[in-house]
Amino acid sequence: PRKIFAGADMILLPSLFEPCGIVAIEALRYGAIPIVRKTGGLSDIVTDFSPETMIGNGLVFKKSNAWALFAAVIRGVQLYHVPHVWRKLIENAMACNFSWDKAATEYENLYKRILKLRKKFVKDNPHLAHQPTL
């Protein structure tokens, strides 16, 4: 799939249901702009690009029909023909970071806060310190 994504300008993902969106993540990594229906994991991964704000990493359509898909493809072709806009869309796509680094750091910070709260709770309630937990 790497060569396909690396050689593609856009990739169509008109899913009716998509729990995760791994294909969209891979496409973004290689700068292949995902054209997706707003559903499931794709909604979390792909944000609709606005040429006015230059924010977004793909093209999103809402309705589950051929005309909505067709309109999104036409929009992609139109953006493709404006080089500085298309370049920015590709940069946005490739700048996405879906690694576990951020999530792992957030989990670590959460666990540290929980331990700190537990320590305070035990200090304030020593009689409950050795109660069994569920």
N, C-alpha and C positions, 0 to 999 in steps of 0.2 A: 503493500500500500504506500510506502514512502515515496516511491518513484511516481506513482499516480498523483499523490498530493503535491509533490514538488513540481510536477509538470502542469498542474491544473490551475486555472485562474479562479474558478468557482466550483463548488460542489453542492449538488442538490440533496437535501434531506427533508422531503415532504412527509415526514412520519405522522401517522395518526396517533401513535403512542411511542414515547421514547423515555425509558426510565433513567438513562444515564447520559448519553451523548458523547461517548468515547470517540466516535468518528468525527464529530465536530471539533473536539479537542485536538485530535491529530491534524485535521485540516488547518485549523488556526495556527498550529505550530509551524506548518510549512507555507503559510501565507496563501492558502487556497481559501477563498472567501466562502463561508457556508451560507447557503440560502435555505432557511429552515422554517418549518411551521412552528408557531409558538405552542409548544406542548412539552410536558415533563421536564427532563433534564436539559433539553435544548433551551428552555426558557431561562434556566440558570446560567447557561454557558454563553449563549449568543445574544448580544444586545444589538438592536437595530441601529444601523449607521445613519447619522444625519449629516448631510453635506454642509448644512448651515453651521453646526457646532463642531463638526469633524470628530464627533464622539460616536463610538459604537465599533463593533468588531465583525459584523456580518449583516445579512439582510433577513428580516423576519416578516412573515405573513401570518395572519390569524385564521382566516377561513380555510376549511378543508375542502377546497375545490380547485379545479384546473385553472380557473381565471385568476384566482389569488396567486397561485404558483406562477402563472404566466406573467402577471404584473410584477412580481418580485424579480423574475429573470430579466424582464425588460429594464427594470430599474438598475439591476446589476450591469447590464450592457451599457446603459447610459452613463453610469459612474465610471465604467472602464474607459470610456472615451474622453474622460477629463483627467489627464495624467496626474496632476498634483493631488486631486481628490482620491483617485484610485490608490496612489502611493501611500497616502495617509491611512486609508482603510487597511491596506496590507500591513503597514507598521503597527496599527492598533491590534490587528489580529495576531501578529507575531509577538507582540509585547505581553500577551496574556500569560499569566503564570498559574498553572494548575498543579504545581508540585505540592507535596505534603509539607514543605518547610513552614509555610505560614500557619497551616492548620495545626501542625505539631507544636509550634510555639504557643499558639492560642490555647491548646489543650494543657500544655505545661503550666502556663500562667493560671489557668482555671484551677488545676490541681493544687498549685501553691496557695491560691486564695482559699480554697476549701480547707487545706491543712491548717492555715493560719486561723480561719474561723473555728475549726475544731479545737485548736489549742486554746483559743480564748474561751470557747464554750466549756471545756474541761476545767479551765482555771476558775471560771465563774460558777461552775456546778460540779465540784469535786465528788459529790455523792453519786453522780451519774457516770463518772469516768469509767467504771468497770462493768457497766451494764452490757448485756449481750446485744448485739446489733442484728438486724435482719439481713 
